[in-house]
Amino acid sequence: MAKERACRHCHYITTEERCPVCGSRDLSDEWFDLVIITEPEKSMIAQKLGVEVPGKYAIRVR
């Protein structure tokens, strides 16, 4: 199984080499806490995090 890494820019968690949300290659193995956003337009948490795309997001990324 591929290791999950978090984007340092948008915090999206992915197993790919490039972030599918923002296109960044700046990914980190060191991330903490996780939130899953299913409906960003209805979620207050998504609004606080600035999330517009459904998926898994890290709360903190080093």
C-alpha positions, 0 to 999 in steps of 0.5 A, a space after each residue: 500500500 502506498 504511503 499517504 502524504 499531505 500537501 504543504 499548501 492545501 493539506 490534502 492527503 494523497 498517495 500520488 506524487 502530485 497533489 490532485 487539488 492544487 498541483 503542488 509537488 511539495 508533499 510531507 510524510 509528517 502530518 497530524 490529525 485528519 478531517 474528512 470533508 464530504 460536502 464542503 459547501 455545507 460544512 463550517 469546518 471546510 469553510 474555516 479550513 478553506 476547503 472546496 474539494 471533498 476529501 481527506 485533509 491534514 490539520 497540521 503539516 510539517 
